[in-house]
Protein backbone atom coordinates (compact mmCIF):
# COMPACT_ATOMS: atom_id res chain seq x y z
CA UNK A 1 0.00 0.00 0.00
CA UNK A 2 1.34 3.42 -0.94
CA UNK A 3 0.39 6.77 0.60
CA UNK A 4 0.48 10.36 -0.65
CA UNK A 5 3.91 11.76 0.17
CA UNK A 6 4.10 15.02 2.12
CA UNK A 7 5.73 16.17 5.35
CA UNK A 8 6.80 18.97 7.65
CA UNK A 9 7.78 21.34 4.80
CA UNK A 10 4.24 21.45 3.39
CA UNK A 11 2.57 21.52 6.81
CA UNK A 12 4.79 24.32 8.11
CA UNK A 13 4.10 26.36 4.97
CA UNK A 14 0.32 25.99 5.39
CA UNK A 15 0.52 26.79 9.12
CA UNK A 16 2.52 29.95 8.37
CA UNK A 17 -0.09 31.07 5.82
CA UNK A 18 -3.26 30.21 7.73
CA UNK A 19 -3.67 30.14 11.52
CA UNK A 20 -7.06 28.40 11.53
CA UNK A 21 -5.97 25.64 9.18
CA UNK A 22 -2.80 25.37 11.28
CA UNK A 23 -4.92 24.62 14.37
CA UNK A 24 -6.73 21.85 12.47
CA UNK A 25 -3.39 20.39 11.32
CA UNK A 26 -2.09 20.35 14.91
CA UNK A 27 -5.25 18.68 16.24
CA UNK A 28 -5.54 16.06 13.49
CA UNK A 29 -1.84 15.24 12.98
CA UNK A 30 -0.46 13.47 9.92
CA UNK A 31 -3.06 12.07 7.53
CA UNK A 32 -2.34 8.99 5.43
CA UNK A 33 -4.18 8.91 2.11
CA UNK A 34 -3.73 5.86 -0.05
CA UNK A 35 -2.75 6.42 -3.68
CA UNK A 36 -3.08 4.17 -6.74
CA UNK A 37 0.03 4.81 -8.89
CA UNK A 38 -1.39 3.08 -11.99
CA UNK A 39 -3.39 5.74 -13.84
CA UNK A 40 -5.93 3.42 -15.49
CA UNK A 41 -6.60 1.56 -12.25
CA UNK A 42 -7.04 4.92 -10.49
CA UNK A 43 -9.40 6.11 -13.23
CA UNK A 44 -11.58 3.01 -12.79
CA UNK A 45 -11.54 3.54 -9.02
CA UNK A 46 -12.61 7.19 -9.47
CA UNK A 47 -15.51 6.22 -11.77
CA UNK A 48 -16.63 3.54 -9.29
CA UNK A 49 -16.61 6.16 -6.52
CA UNK A 50 -18.81 8.72 -8.28
CA UNK A 51 -21.89 9.68 -6.22
CA UNK A 52 -21.55 6.84 -3.69
CA UNK A 53 -20.14 6.81 -0.16
CA UNK A 54 -16.46 6.16 0.49
CA UNK A 55 -17.41 2.93 2.29
CA UNK A 56 -19.43 1.67 -0.70
CA UNK A 57 -16.55 2.57 -3.04
CA UNK A 58 -14.07 0.63 -0.89
CA UNK A 59 -16.34 -2.42 -0.81
CA UNK A 60 -16.81 -2.50 -4.60
CA UNK A 61 -13.11 -1.82 -5.19
CA UNK A 62 -12.09 -4.72 -2.92
CA UNK A 63 -14.45 -7.04 -4.86
CA UNK A 64 -12.90 -5.91 -8.15
CA UNK A 65 -9.34 -6.40 -6.91
CA UNK A 66 -10.23 -9.88 -5.65
CA UNK A 67 -12.17 -10.81 -8.79
CA UNK A 68 -9.96 -9.42 -11.58
CA UNK A 69 -6.35 -10.59 -11.84
CA UNK A 70 -5.20 -7.17 -13.09
CA UNK A 71 -7.30 -4.07 -13.76
CA UNK A 72 -5.91 -3.11 -17.17
CA UNK A 73 -7.58 -1.70 -20.32
CA UNK A 74 -7.03 -5.09 -22.04
CA UNK A 75 -8.66 -7.05 -19.22
CA UNK A 76 -11.61 -4.65 -18.87
CA UNK A 77 -12.30 -4.58 -22.62
CA UNK A 78 -12.53 -8.40 -22.70
CA UNK A 79 -14.98 -8.63 -19.79
CA UNK A 80 -18.74 -8.87 -20.26
CA UNK A 81 -20.82 -5.94 -19.01
CA UNK A 82 -22.77 -8.18 -16.63
CA UNK A 83 -19.56 -9.55 -15.08
CA UNK A 84 -18.48 -5.99 -14.23
CA UNK A 85 -21.95 -5.14 -12.95
CA UNK A 86 -21.77 -8.15 -10.65
CA UNK A 87 -19.17 -6.28 -8.55
CA UNK A 88 -21.87 -3.72 -7.72
CA UNK A 89 -21.13 -1.18 -10.50
CA UNK A 90 -24.06 0.47 -12.28
CA UNK A 91 -24.61 -0.20 -15.99
CA UNK A 92 -23.79 3.44 -16.79
CA UNK A 93 -20.46 3.31 -14.94
CA UNK A 94 -19.58 0.06 -16.72
CA UNK A 95 -20.04 1.91 -20.03
CA UNK A 96 -17.77 4.75 -18.83
CA UNK A 97 -15.05 2.31 -17.75
CA UNK A 98 -15.22 0.32 -21.00
CA UNK A 99 -15.21 3.48 -23.12
CA UNK A 100 -12.05 4.71 -21.34
CA UNK A 101 -10.37 1.32 -21.85
CA UNK A 102 -11.20 1.37 -25.58
CA UNK A 103 -9.84 4.90 -26.05
CA UNK A 104 -6.55 3.89 -24.38
CA UNK A 105 -6.24 0.69 -26.44
CA UNK A 106 -6.98 2.56 -29.70
CA UNK A 107 -4.32 5.15 -28.87
CA UNK A 108 -6.87 7.97 -28.78
CA UNK A 109 -5.90 8.60 -25.14
CA UNK A 110 -2.24 8.43 -24.11
CA UNK A 111 -2.86 7.93 -20.41
CA UNK A 112 0.83 7.96 -19.45
CA UNK A 113 1.23 11.23 -21.36
CA UNK A 114 -0.95 12.89 -18.71
CA UNK A 115 2.01 12.84 -16.34
CA UNK A 116 3.80 15.48 -18.42
CA UNK A 117 0.78 17.81 -18.57
CA UNK A 118 -0.19 20.73 -16.35
CA UNK A 119 -3.20 20.35 -14.02
CA UNK A 120 -5.40 22.30 -16.44
CA UNK A 121 -4.26 20.21 -19.42
CA UNK A 122 -4.98 16.97 -17.51
CA UNK A 123 -8.50 18.24 -16.78
CA UNK A 124 -9.08 19.33 -20.37
CA UNK A 125 -7.95 15.94 -21.65
CA UNK A 126 -9.87 13.75 -19.19
CA UNK A 127 -13.21 15.57 -19.38
CA UNK A 128 -13.41 14.45 -23.02
CA UNK A 129 -13.95 10.90 -21.75
CA UNK A 130 -17.53 9.70 -21.18
CA UNK A 131 -18.60 10.14 -17.58
CA UNK A 132 -15.48 12.06 -16.51
CA UNK A 133 -16.03 15.54 -15.13
CA UNK A 134 -13.65 18.01 -13.56
CA UNK A 135 -14.06 16.48 -10.07
CA UNK A 136 -13.06 12.99 -11.25
CA UNK A 137 -10.06 14.43 -13.10
CA UNK A 138 -9.00 16.30 -9.96
CA UNK A 139 -9.32 13.17 -7.77
CA UNK A 140 -7.11 11.34 -10.27
CA UNK A 141 -4.51 14.09 -10.01
CA UNK A 142 -4.50 13.73 -6.22
CA UNK A 143 -4.90 10.00 -5.68
CA UNK A 144 -2.79 8.71 -8.54
CA UNK A 145 -0.51 11.45 -9.84
CA UNK A 146 0.16 12.88 -6.35
CA UNK A 147 -0.15 16.46 -7.58
CA UNK A 148 0.50 18.88 -4.70
CA UNK A 149 -1.70 21.81 -5.74
CA UNK A 150 -5.25 20.54 -6.31
CA UNK A 151 -8.35 21.86 -4.52
CA UNK A 152 -11.76 20.95 -5.91
CA UNK A 153 -14.59 23.50 -5.87
CA UNK A 154 -16.95 20.73 -7.00
CA UNK A 155 -16.19 18.63 -3.92
CA UNK A 156 -19.02 19.08 -1.39
CA UNK A 157 -16.86 17.91 1.51
CA UNK A 158 -14.23 20.55 0.66
CA UNK A 159 -16.95 23.21 0.73
CA UNK A 160 -18.22 21.83 4.03
CA UNK A 161 -14.68 21.82 5.48
CA UNK A 162 -14.18 25.45 4.43
CA UNK A 163 -17.49 26.45 6.07
CA UNK A 164 -16.55 24.63 9.27
CA UNK A 165 -12.96 25.88 9.60
CA UNK A 166 -13.69 29.50 8.66
CA UNK A 167 -17.30 29.86 9.93
CA UNK A 168 -18.78 30.70 6.52
CA UNK A 169 -22.45 30.15 5.72
CA UNK A 170 -21.78 29.65 2.01
CA UNK A 171 -18.70 29.11 -0.15
CA UNK A 172 -18.84 31.22 -3.30
CA UNK A 173 -16.40 30.66 -6.15
CA UNK A 174 -14.68 33.93 -5.27
CA UNK A 175 -14.22 32.89 -1.63
CA UNK A 176 -12.99 29.45 -2.71
CA UNK A 177 -10.36 30.99 -5.00
CA UNK A 178 -9.10 33.17 -2.14
CA UNK A 179 -8.35 30.06 -0.06
CA UNK A 180 -6.95 28.18 -3.05
CA UNK A 181 -4.45 31.00 -3.64
CA UNK A 182 -3.54 31.06 0.05
CA UNK A 183 -2.84 27.31 0.16
CA UNK A 184 -0.93 27.16 -3.14
CA UNK A 185 1.44 25.42 -3.94
CA UNK A 186 0.26 22.85 -1.34
CA UNK A 187 -3.52 23.01 -1.79
CA UNK A 188 -3.80 19.20 -1.93
CA UNK A 189 -2.39 18.88 1.59
CA UNK A 190 -4.85 21.56 2.76
CA UNK A 191 -7.63 19.48 1.13
CA UNK A 192 -6.75 16.49 3.32
CA UNK A 193 -7.36 18.61 6.43
CA UNK A 194 -10.57 20.17 5.07
CA UNK A 195 -11.87 16.65 4.37
CA UNK A 196 -10.87 15.62 7.90
CA UNK A 197 -12.72 18.61 9.39
CA UNK A 198 -15.79 17.86 7.23
CA UNK A 199 -15.87 14.26 8.47
CA UNK A 200 -15.88 15.31 12.14
CA UNK A 201 -12.19 14.82 12.99
CA UNK A 202 -12.08 18.04 15.05
CA UNK A 203 -14.28 17.97 18.13
CA UNK A 204 -16.69 20.86 18.53
CA UNK A 205 -16.53 22.03 14.91
CA UNK A 206 -19.88 22.62 13.25
CA UNK A 207 -21.17 23.39 9.79
CA UNK A 208 -22.37 27.01 9.48
CA UNK A 209 -24.55 26.43 6.42
CA UNK A 210 -28.11 27.70 7.04
CA UNK A 211 -30.42 24.88 8.11
CA UNK A 212 -32.99 23.92 5.47
CA UNK A 213 -36.54 24.24 6.79
C-alpha positions as CSV (number, residue, x, y, z in Angstrom):
1,X,0.0,0.0,0.0
2,X,1.3,3.4,-0.9
3,X,0.4,6.8,0.6
4,X,0.5,10.4,-0.7
5,X,3.9,11.8,0.2
6,X,4.1,15.0,2.1
7,X,5.7,16.2,5.3
8,X,6.8,19.0,7.7
9,X,7.8,21.3,4.8
10,X,4.2,21.4,3.4
11,X,2.6,21.5,6.8
12,X,4.8,24.3,8.1
13,X,4.1,26.4,5.0
14,X,0.3,26.0,5.4
15,X,0.5,26.8,9.1
16,X,2.5,29.9,8.4
17,X,-0.1,31.1,5.8
18,X,-3.3,30.2,7.7
19,X,-3.7,30.1,11.5
20,X,-7.1,28.4,11.5
21,X,-6.0,25.6,9.2
22,X,-2.8,25.4,11.3
23,X,-4.9,24.6,14.4
24,X,-6.7,21.9,12.5
25,X,-3.4,20.4,11.3
26,X,-2.1,20.4,14.9
27,X,-5.3,18.7,16.2
28,X,-5.5,16.1,13.5
29,X,-1.8,15.2,13.0
30,X,-0.5,13.5,9.9
31,X,-3.1,12.1,7.5
32,X,-2.3,9.0,5.4
33,X,-4.2,8.9,2.1
34,X,-3.7,5.9,0.0
35,X,-2.8,6.4,-3.7
36,X,-3.1,4.2,-6.7
37,X,0.0,4.8,-8.9
38,X,-1.4,3.1,-12.0
39,X,-3.4,5.7,-13.8
40,X,-5.9,3.4,-15.5
41,X,-6.6,1.6,-12.3
42,X,-7.0,4.9,-10.5
43,X,-9.4,6.1,-13.2
44,X,-11.6,3.0,-12.8
45,X,-11.5,3.5,-9.0
46,X,-12.6,7.2,-9.5
47,X,-15.5,6.2,-11.8
48,X,-16.6,3.5,-9.3
49,X,-16.6,6.2,-6.5
50,X,-18.8,8.7,-8.3
51,X,-21.9,9.7,-6.2
52,X,-21.5,6.8,-3.7
53,X,-20.1,6.8,-0.2
54,X,-16.5,6.2,0.5
55,X,-17.4,2.9,2.3
56,X,-19.4,1.7,-0.7
57,X,-16.6,2.6,-3.0
58,X,-14.1,0.6,-0.9
59,X,-16.3,-2.4,-0.8
60,X,-16.8,-2.5,-4.6
61,X,-13.1,-1.8,-5.2
62,X,-12.1,-4.7,-2.9
63,X,-14.5,-7.0,-4.9
64,X,-12.9,-5.9,-8.2
65,X,-9.3,-6.4,-6.9
66,X,-10.2,-9.9,-5.6
67,X,-12.2,-10.8,-8.8
68,X,-10.0,-9.4,-11.6
69,X,-6.4,-10.6,-11.8
70,X,-5.2,-7.2,-13.1
71,X,-7.3,-4.1,-13.8
72,X,-5.9,-3.1,-17.2
73,X,-7.6,-1.7,-20.3
74,X,-7.0,-5.1,-22.0
75,X,-8.7,-7.1,-19.2
76,X,-11.6,-4.6,-18.9
77,X,-12.3,-4.6,-22.6
78,X,-12.5,-8.4,-22.7
79,X,-15.0,-8.6,-19.8
80,X,-18.7,-8.9,-20.3
81,X,-20.8,-5.9,-19.0
82,X,-22.8,-8.2,-16.6
83,X,-19.6,-9.5,-15.1
84,X,-18.5,-6.0,-14.2
85,X,-22.0,-5.1,-13.0
86,X,-21.8,-8.2,-10.7
87,X,-19.2,-6.3,-8.6
88,X,-21.9,-3.7,-7.7
89,X,-21.1,-1.2,-10.5
90,X,-24.1,0.5,-12.3
91,X,-24.6,-0.2,-16.0
92,X,-23.8,3.4,-16.8
93,X,-20.5,3.3,-14.9
94,X,-19.6,0.1,-16.7
95,X,-20.0,1.9,-20.0
96,X,-17.8,4.7,-18.8
97,X,-15.0,2.3,-17.7
98,X,-15.2,0.3,-21.0
99,X,-15.2,3.5,-23.1
100,X,-12.0,4.7,-21.3
101,X,-10.4,1.3,-21.9
102,X,-11.2,1.4,-25.6
103,X,-9.8,4.9,-26.0
104,X,-6.5,3.9,-24.4
105,X,-6.2,0.7,-26.4
106,X,-7.0,2.6,-29.7
107,X,-4.3,5.2,-28.9
108,X,-6.9,8.0,-28.8
109,X,-5.9,8.6,-25.1
110,X,-2.2,8.4,-24.1
111,X,-2.9,7.9,-20.4
112,X,0.8,8.0,-19.5
113,X,1.2,11.2,-21.4
114,X,-0.9,12.9,-18.7
115,X,2.0,12.8,-16.3
116,X,3.8,15.5,-18.4
117,X,0.8,17.8,-18.6
118,X,-0.2,20.7,-16.4
119,X,-3.2,20.3,-14.0
120,X,-5.4,22.3,-16.4
121,X,-4.3,20.2,-19.4
122,X,-5.0,17.0,-17.5
123,X,-8.5,18.2,-16.8
124,X,-9.1,19.3,-20.4
125,X,-8.0,15.9,-21.6
126,X,-9.9,13.7,-19.2
127,X,-13.2,15.6,-19.4
128,X,-13.4,14.5,-23.0
129,X,-14.0,10.9,-21.8
130,X,-17.5,9.7,-21.2
131,X,-18.6,10.1,-17.6
132,X,-15.5,12.1,-16.5
133,X,-16.0,15.5,-15.1
134,X,-13.7,18.0,-13.6
135,X,-14.1,16.5,-10.1
136,X,-13.1,13.0,-11.2
137,X,-10.1,14.4,-13.1
138,X,-9.0,16.3,-10.0
139,X,-9.3,13.2,-7.8
140,X,-7.1,11.3,-10.3
141,X,-4.5,14.1,-10.0
142,X,-4.5,13.7,-6.2
143,X,-4.9,10.0,-5.7
144,X,-2.8,8.7,-8.5
145,X,-0.5,11.4,-9.8
146,X,0.2,12.9,-6.4
147,X,-0.2,16.5,-7.6
148,X,0.5,18.9,-4.7
149,X,-1.7,21.8,-5.7
150,X,-5.3,20.5,-6.3
151,X,-8.3,21.9,-4.5
152,X,-11.8,21.0,-5.9
153,X,-14.6,23.5,-5.9
154,X,-17.0,20.7,-7.0
155,X,-16.2,18.6,-3.9
156,X,-19.0,19.1,-1.4
157,X,-16.9,17.9,1.5
158,X,-14.2,20.5,0.7
159,X,-16.9,23.2,0.7
160,X,-18.2,21.8,4.0
161,X,-14.7,21.8,5.5
162,X,-14.2,25.4,4.4
163,X,-17.5,26.5,6.1
164,X,-16.5,24.6,9.3
165,X,-13.0,25.9,9.6
166,X,-13.7,29.5,8.7
167,X,-17.3,29.9,9.9
168,X,-18.8,30.7,6.5
169,X,-22.4,30.2,5.7
170,X,-21.8,29.6,2.0
171,X,-18.7,29.1,-0.2
172,X,-18.8,31.2,-3.3
173,X,-16.4,30.7,-6.2
174,X,-14.7,33.9,-5.3
175,X,-14.2,32.9,-1.6
176,X,-13.0,29.4,-2.7
177,X,-10.4,31.0,-5.0
178,X,-9.1,33.2,-2.1
179,X,-8.4,30.1,-0.1
180,X,-7.0,28.2,-3.0
181,X,-4.4,31.0,-3.6
182,X,-3.5,31.1,0.0
183,X,-2.8,27.3,0.2
184,X,-0.9,27.2,-3.1
185,X,1.4,25.4,-3.9
186,X,0.3,22.8,-1.3
187,X,-3.5,23.0,-1.8
188,X,-3.8,19.2,-1.9
189,X,-2.4,18.9,1.6
190,X,-4.9,21.6,2.8
191,X,-7.6,19.5,1.1
192,X,-6.7,16.5,3.3
193,X,-7.4,18.6,6.4
194,X,-10.6,20.2,5.1
195,X,-11.9,16.7,4.4
196,X,-10.9,15.6,7.9
197,X,-12.7,18.6,9.4
198,X,-15.8,17.9,7.2
199,X,-15.9,14.3,8.5
200,X,-15.9,15.3,12.1
201,X,-12.2,14.8,13.0
202,X,-12.1,18.0,15.1
203,X,-14.3,18.0,18.1
204,X,-16.7,20.9,18.5
205,X,-16.5,22.0,14.9
206,X,-19.9,22.6,13.2
207,X,-21.2,23.4,9.8
208,X,-22.4,27.0,9.5
209,X,-24.6,26.4,6.4
210,X,-28.1,27.7,7.0
211,X,-30.4,24.9,8.1
212,X,-33.0,23.9,5.5
213,X,-36.5,24.2,6.8
